[in-house]
Each structure stands twice: as structure tokens, then as C-alpha cells.
Amino acid sequence: MIAFVGKEAYRGAFGDRPVLGRQERRLGETRLHVLPSTSPANAAVPYAERLRWFRDLRELLNRASA
């Protein structure tokens, strides 16, 4: 799994604007995941909402390694 912190990071790599969460696109067998930006400029997204996405990724990775 490769996780991008911020939609702009993903867009910079692939040229298209993603939704948050797991992406359909892969790099070989590697899954891609987009998290909300942690930048203060992203203050419109509440901290609790940003934290939820990071916790969701942690749970996904925990399930995959079990």
C-alpha cells in the first residue's frame, strides 16, 4: 500500500484528482490510498474527519497483515 497525504500529492503523481480512500488505480500489485491533507491550509476539514481517514487506513492495513 502506498498512501498519499493529500489529494494534490496524488494528482501531482498521476495527473487526475482522486476521491479520498482506496483508489482503483494500482502500481503493479501495490494498492494506492489517498488521505486528507494534514496541512493547516486544509482547516476546512475538521481534525476528527481527517483522523477518521487515518484510522480507517490503519484498520485496513491491520486486516491485510492478519
For each residue, the residues with C-beta under 8 A, 3 or more apart:
1: 30 31 32 33 57 60 61 64
2: 27 30 31 32 33
3: 32 33 34 35 57
4: 7 9 10 13 18 32 33 34 35
5: 9 35 36 37 38
6: 9 10 34 35 36 37 38 39 42
7: 4 10 11 17 18 20 34 36 37
8: 11 12 37
9: 4 5 6 12 13 34
10: 4 6 7 13 14 17 18 23 32 34
11: 7 8 14 15 16 17 18
12: 8 9
13: 4 9 10
14: 10 11 18 25
15: 11
16: 11
17: 7 10 11
18: 4 7 10 11 14 23 34
19: 34
20: 7 34 35 36 53
21: 33 34 53 56
22: 31 32 33 60
23: 10 18 26 31 32 33 34
24:
25: 14 32
26: 23 29 30 31 32
27: 2 30 32
28:
29: 26
30: 1 2 26 27
31: 1 2 22 23 26
32: 1 2 3 4 10 22 23 25 26 27
33: 1 2 3 4 21 22 23 57 60
34: 3 4 6 7 9 10 18 19 20 21 23
35: 3 4 5 6 20 50 53 54 57
36: 5 6 7 20 42 45 49 50 53
37: 5 6 7 8 41 42 45 50
38: 5 6 42 50
39: 6 42
40: 43
41: 37
42: 6 36 37 38 39 45 50
43: 40
44:
45: 36 37 42 49 50
46: 49 50
47: 50 51
48: 51 52
49: 36 45 46 52 53
50: 35 36 37 38 42 45 46 47 53 54
51: 47 48 54 55
52: 48 49 55 56
53: 20 21 35 36 49 50 56 57
54: 35 50 51 57 58
55: 51 52 58 59
56: 21 52 53 59 60
57: 1 3 33 35 53 54 60 61
58: 54 55 61 62
59: 55 56 62 63
60: 1 22 33 56 57 63 64
61: 1 57 58 64 65
62: 58 59 65 66
63: 59 60 66
64: 1 60 61
65: 61 62
66: 62 63
